[in-house]
Each structure stands twice: as structure tokens, then as C-alpha cells.
Amino acid sequence: MWRAVLHRPEIRIRMTLTATLVALVLSTTLCGVLLVLLRQQATAETVRGLARDGRRVATAINAGRLRSSIVTSDDELLQVTDLNGRVIAASPRMRGRPPVRFARPTADDLRRDGRSCDVDAPGGDCFLIVAYQVGVGPSAKIVSSMAPRPGLLPHPVAALLLVLGIPFITGLVGYATWLSATRTLRPVDGIRRELDEITATDLERRVPVPGRRDEVGLLAESVNATLDRLEQAVARQRAFVSDVSHELRSPLTALRMEVELALAAPEDSDVPRTLRAVLENIERLSAVVDDLLALARLEADRSFPREPVDLTELADEEVLRRPRRTQVTVLSEGSVTVRGGRSELARLLTNLLDNADRHASAEVTMILRAEMPATAVVEVIDDGPGIAPEDRERVFERFTRLAEGRHRDAGGTGLGLAISRDIAQAHRGSLVLTDRIDGRDGARFVLRLPRS
């Protein structure tokens, strides 16, 4: 049995064995208790019969009808003695035997019940005895009625039925448990078989959901929800790989074309112009690779070191770090401090400033303020043409570049705003695109982060 458990540790086997062992222990215990009760019942019935016989003899003594031989209907063991231990009368089976050695009743209680193994009587080694004292004074008599003490199994047929019930109940419980476990786990087998057949090429398949709302049904729903998320993740990954391939192919193609033209007609090529074109494409490749590395780091681990960061100070540093095409103005009500990664927040602000500078006509404004109860708000506003409402969520998707953006800056990667939103979410914040409050044309990016 244990070898089967070790080689096939199935849940239904463990459940069946556990239920069987429990049923075996309980049924055995119940059988023992019932056997004890049967023996106690037989003992009580024997004592009642002895008491009845003793009272019958006592009645004969009181009526003066006692003879030396007590007439009995069955094989009762009866004996009458005086206070000196002399046998006065006895039943046929006790005739000629010595007085019964048993403590006489007390003065307060004229009856004494008990058992003794020091009795010279036929039928057994130990006897149940009921003794009555009849009369008072020197003429009092002691009536002793006795019977062999019931054995371990006073009712053999009933005991046999109880003992046979142990394997019957144990087997019945084991069989019922096996059927119940098999029926309960049948949907789990279906889920397992379906999962075994699902591969990366058919993630649209789902496991069967049982009709009943139990733990197995909830498990199937959770598995299907996980498969939904996995399918979406794989779809995003495939789209991401396709977009990366497309974005890398363009600068690589341009690089190859410039080099091939220079090699095809070296005497006619403009070396400085060719090198500048090569450098521009290398810079674009480098930007794409840098953005991809930033995305990979954000997806792999968001537990980067965090420290108190003054967004006002960080914004001034990023604005002054390099010149821009438009005029950038920073407005702040004072120090606005959050807890986060300094380099990650610097990249977020830089991406927002670069995006606004790329699309603005002449001016970019960054507003930093604290919002009750504990939120830091950063607004980056440009005076460009703005973005249509139906495209305001698309711009946060990876490698998404609207037609107007491609026209203004063909060298962008389409990853800056996606990285910015990922950084904001990694800091338990949000980044959205809305209309300008003053109603003028332009875009307004609103960043909200928890204040430290």
C-alpha cells in the first residue's frame, strides 16, 4: 500500500487511504465500545436475574416455607446460610458444597452485589453474587444467589456481526471516497490535459470550466485568466519584436546605402557628408538601443534604489543640461519632493521636455506644484498643434509615432512616452495627456506622483 503511495502519489490515492485508515480506526473503536456495552448489558441482566432469585428465596424464608433443598426451575446456584456460616439450604447444583465465601450485607443495606473467584460452585471460575440478609439478630439468614460471570463475548452472534462490520464499513468508506475523489478531480484531469496540449502557437485555447462554482471551477477560471494575460503578453512581445526589427532596419538600411554609394563611386562621394549621414544613423541606432535597455530594466526589476528627490531642482538641471530648440520656462511654487529613483525621474522629465520641444512652436512650460493631500504634480505644456483626443492614449504605446511627429522629427524612436508612463507607474503614479486649460492649441502632459 505504501509502495503504491510512493510510486503513484495521486491525490485520490492519498484521500482514499486516509479515509480508509480513519474509517478503520473509528469502526474498530466503535466495535470495541459496542462489545464492552454488550458485556455490561449481559452482566446487568445476570445481576437482575440473581436479585430476582434471591428475593424469591427470601420471601420463602419470611413465609416459613424454606426447605433444605431449594426448588428451582433452571440451573440456579442458590445457598442459604446462617450467621455462623452453616449451610441451611441449597439448590440442587450447590448441595454438598461449602458455604459461599462472600462478604455479608451490612446493617444499613440488606443487599450486597459483587463478584468473586474464590467460590466453590459449578459452571466457572469467577461468579457474580447477590447476597440478601433476611431477618435480624442471631436468627438472621444470608441468601446467596450466584451465576458465572459473562465472558468476553457473551453474545457471539452479535459480536461476529460487529467484527465483520469493520472491514465492510472500511471498504465502503474507501470505495465511496475513491468515487467521490475521482468525480471531483475529473475536471482537474481535463484542465491538465488541455494545458499539456497548449503551446506558444495556439494560446487562444482555454481549459474547460465545470458547471459548478466550486474550487475546481474557480481554478479553471483563474487558469483561463492567466492564459488570457499570457496570450496578450505574447502578442505584445511579438508586436514589440516586429516594431524593433522595423525601427532598427531603417537606420541600418540608411547606413548600408551610404556606405555602398561611397564604395561604388569613391571619387564622386562627399566624404564629410557621408560621415555625417552615417553618424546620424548611428545616433538613431544608439537612441533606439538606449530606450530598449531602459524598457528592459523597467520590466525586469522595478525595485530600483529610491531616495528623496526634489523635482523642482531636478527639472532645473534637466532644462539647463543642454540647449533646446524652443524656450523652456519652469514655474514652481517651491520644493516638491517625492521618493523615487533619481535617474529614472530625470529620464521621465527629459522625455517629456524632449517631446514638448519637438512639437512646440516656440515655447514649452513646465509647472511643478503640490496637490493635497500628498501628491506632486508636474505639467509640461507646449504651444504646438496638439493631439487629437482619439490618439491621446496611442502616443503612450511603444513605437507609436503619429504622422505629424514623423514629419517634424524623422529620427525619433517612438519609445519616449511609453518609457515615461512606465516610470510613472513604477513610482505608483500616473501620466496622462489632456487639453490645455487656457483653451489654446497644444498638448498638456500631467504627471502625478506620491509626495514623500
Secondary structure, 3 states (H helix, E strand, C coil): CHHHHHHCCCHHHHHHHHHHHHHHHHHHHHHHHHHHHHHHHHHHHHHHHHHHHHHHHHHHHHCCCCCCECCCCCCCEEEEEECCCCEEEECHHHCCCCCCCCCCCCCCCCEEEEEECCCCCCCCCCEEEEEEEECCHHHCEEEEEEEECCCCCCCHHHHHHHHHHHHHHHHHHHHHHHHHHHHHHHHHHHHHHHHHHCCCCCCCCCCCCCCCCCHHHHHHHHHHHHHHHHHHHHHHHHHHHHHHHHHHHHHHHHHHHHHHHHHHCCCCCCHHHHHHHHHHHHHHHHHHHHHHHHHHHHHHCCCCCCEEEEHHHHHHHHHHHCCCCCEEEEEECCCCEEEECHHHHHHHHHHHHHHHHHHCCCEEEEEEEEECCCEEEEEEEECCCCCCHHHCCHHHCCCCCCHHHHHHCCCCCCCHHHHHHHHHHHCCCEEEEECCCCCCCCCEEEEEEEEC
